[in-house]
Amino acid sequence: MGRPEHFSAPLWCVADGTWRFVTLPEEMSEVIRFESGPPRGFGSVRVEVTIGATTWRTSVFPSAGGGPYVLPVKAAVRRAEDLGDGETVTVTLRTLDN
């Protein structure tokens, strides 16, 4: 999946209020799982992400039980793009060589 893919999903917060994530679509997660090669630590896959005018490199992680991948959205991105919990965000994502 080296080419950019686009999706929209809500920004959500873990129970303790410290981390924010966006869940990747199930189909996209399956493609990443199949094409990304051997996973890195915690099953992570390196990606380049754009939300609004902000682009950064990070990793996506499989959710518990082998569900879809989740994308952590750091505070600097949320501030730069004025994102709040529950807000639907449009994401452009491409995998990088693991």
Contact map, one row per residue, 1 for C-alpha under 8 A:
11111000000000000000000000000011001100000000000000000000000000000000000000000000000000000000011000
11110000000000000000000000000000000000000000000000000000000000000000000000000000000000000000011100
11111000000000000000000000000000000000000000000000000000000000000000000000000000000000000000011000
11111100000000000000000000000000000000000000000000000000000000000000000000000000000000000001111000
10111110000000000000000000000000000000000000000000000000000000000000000000000000000000000001110000
00011111000000000000000000000000000000000000000000000000000000000000000000000000000000000111100000
00001111100000000000000110000000000000000000000000000000000000000000000000000000000000000111000000
00000111110000000000000000000000000000000000000000000000000000000000000000000000000000011110000000
00000011111000000000011100000000000000000000000000000000000000000000000000000000000000011100000000
00000001111100000000011000000000000000000000000000000000000000000000000000000000000011111000000000
00000000111110000001110000000000000000000000000000000000000000000000000000000000001111111000000000
00000000011111000001110000000000000000000000000000000000000000000000000000000000000011000000000000
00000000001111111111100000000000000000000000000000000000000000000000000000000000000010000000000000
00000000000111111111000000000000000000000000000000000000000000000000000000000000000000000000000000
00000000000011111000000000000000000000000000000000000000000000000000000000000000000000000000000000
00000000000011111110000000000000000000000000000000000000000000000000000000000000000000000000000000
00000000000011111111000000000000000000000000000000000000000000000000000000000000000000000000000000
00000000000011011111000000000000000000000000000000000000000000000000000000000000000000000000000000
00000000000011011111100000000000000000000000000000000000000000000000000111000000000000000000000000
00000000001111001111110000000000000000000000000000000000000000000000000111000000000010000000000000
00000000001110000011111000000000000000000000000000000000000000000000011110000000000000000000000000
00000000111100000001111100000000000000000000000000000000000000000000011110000000000000000000000000
00000000110000000000111110000000000000000000000000000000000000000001111000000000000000000000000000
00000010100000000000011111011000000000000000000000000000000000000001111000000000000000000000000000
00000010000000000000001111111000000000000000000000000000000000000001100000000000000000000000000000
00000000000000000000000111111100000000000000000000000000000000000011100000000000000000000000000000
00000000000000000000000011111110000000000000000000000000000000000000000000000000000000000000000000
00000000000000000000000111111111000000000000000000000000000000000000000000000000000000000000000000
00000000000000000000000111111111100000000000000000000000000000000001100000000000000000000000000000
00000000000000000000000001111111110000000000000000000000000000000001000000000000000000000000000000
10000000000000000000000000111111111000000000000000000000000000000000000000000000000000000000000000
10000000000000000000000000011111111100000000000000000000000000000000000000000000000000000000001000
00000000000000000000000000001111111110000000000000000000000000000000000000000000000000000000000000
00000000000000000000000000000111111110000000000000000000000000000000000000000000000000000000000000
10000000000000000000000000000011111110000000000000000000000000000000000000000000000000000000000000
10000000000000000000000000000001111111100000100000000000000000000000000000000000000000000000001011
00000000000000000000000000000000111111100000000000000000000000000000000000000000000000000000000001
00000000000000000000000000000000000111110000000000000000000000000000000000000000000000000000000001
00000000000000000000000000000000000111111111100000000000000000000000000000000000000000000000000001
00000000000000000000000000000000000001111111100000000000000000000000000000000000000000000000000001
00000000000000000000000000000000000000111111000000000000000000000000000000000000000000000000000000
00000000000000000000000000000000000000111111000000000000000011000000000000000000000000000000000000
00000000000000000000000000000000000000111111100000000000000011000000000000000000000000000000000000
00000000000000000000000000000000000000111111110000000000001111000000000000000000000000000000000000
00000000000000000000000000000000000100110011111000000000001110000000000000000000000000000000001101
00000000000000000000000000000000000000000001111100000000111100000000000000000000000000000000001111
00000000000000000000000000000000000000000000111110000000111100000000000000000000000000000000111100
00000000000000000000000000000000000000000000011111000011110000000000000000000000000000000000111100
00000000000000000000000000000000000000000000001111100011110000000000000000000000000000000011110000
00000000000000000000000000000000000000000000000111111111000000000000000000000000000000000011100000
00000000000000000000000000000000000000000000000011111110000000000000000000001000100000001111000000
00000000000000000000000000000000000000000000000001111100000000000000000000000000100000000110000000
00000000000000000000000000000000000000000000000001111110000000000000000000000000100000000000000000
00000000000000000000000000000000000000000000000001111111000000000000000000001001100000000000000000
00000000000000000000000000000000000000000000000111101111100000000000000000000000000000000000000000
00000000000000000000000000000000000000000000000111000111110000000000000000000000000000000000000000
00000000000000000000000000000000000000000000011110000011111000000000000000000000000000000000000000
00000000000000000000000000000000000000000000011110000001111100000000000000000000000000000000000000
00000000000000000000000000000000000000000001111000000000111110000000001100000000000000000000000000
00000000000000000000000000000000000000000001111000000000011111000000111100000000000000000000000000
00000000000000000000000000000000000000000111100000000000001111100000111000000000000000000000000000
00000000000000000000000000000000000000000111000000000000000111110111110000000000000000000000000000
00000000000000000000000000000000000000000000000000000000000011111111110000000000000000000000000000
00000000000000000000000000000000000000000000000000000000000001111110000000000000000000000000000000
00000000000000000000000000000000000000000000000000000000000000111110000000000000000000000000000000
00000000000000000000000000000000000000000000000000000000000001111111000000000000000000000000000000
00000000000000000000000001000000000000000000000000000000000001111111100000000000000000000000000000
00000000000000000000001111001100000000000000000000000000000001100111110000000000000000000000000000
00000000000000000000001111001000000000000000000000000000000111100011111000000000000000000000000000
00000000000000000000111100000000000000000000000000000000000111100001111100000000000000000000000000
00000000000000000000111100000000000000000000000000000000001110000000111110000000000000000000000000
00000000000000000011110000000000000000000000000000000000001100000000011111000000000000000000000000
00000000000000000011110000000000000000000000000000000000000000000000001111101100000000000000000000
00000000000000000011000000000000000000000000000000000000000000000000000111111100000000000000000000
00000000000000000000000000000000000000000000000000000000000000000000000011111110000000000000000000
00000000000000000000000000000000000000000000000000000000000000000000000001111111000000000000000000
00000000000000000000000000000000000000000000000000100100000000000000000011111111100000000000000000
00000000000000000000000000000000000000000000000000000000000000000000000011111111111100000000000000
00000000000000000000000000000000000000000000000000000000000000000000000000111111111000000000000000
00000000000000000000000000000000000000000000000000000100000000000000000000011111110000000000000000
00000000000000000000000000000000000000000000000000111100000000000000000000001111111000000000000000
00000000000000000000000000000000000000000000000000000000000000000000000000000111111100000000000000
00000000001000000000000000000000000000000000000000000000000000000000000000000110111110101000000000
00000000001000000000000000000000000000000000000000000000000000000000000000000100011111100000000000
00000000011110000001000000000000000000000000000000000000000000000000000000000000001111100000000000
00000000011100000000000000000000000000000000000000000000000000000000000000000000000111110000000000
00000000011000000000000000000000000000000000000000000000000000000000000000000000001111111000000000
00000001111000000000000000000000000000000000000000000000000000000000000000000000000001111100000000
00000001111000000000000000000000000000000000000000100000000000000000000000000000001000111110000000
00000111100000000000000000000000000000000000000000110000000000000000000000000000000000011111000000
00000111000000000000000000000000000000000000000011110000000000000000000000000000000000001111100000
00011110000000000000000000000000000000000000000011100000000000000000000000000000000000000111110000
00011100000000000000000000000000000000000000001111000000000000000000000000000000000000000011111000
11111000000000000000000000000000000000000000001110000000000000000000000000000000000000000001111100
11110000000000000000000000000001000100000000111100000000000000000000000000000000000000000000111110
01000000000000000000000000000000000000000000111100000000000000000000000000000000000000000000011111
00000000000000000000000000000000000100000000010000000000000000000000000000000000000000000000001111
00000000000000000000000000000000000111110000110000000000000000000000000000000000000000000000000111
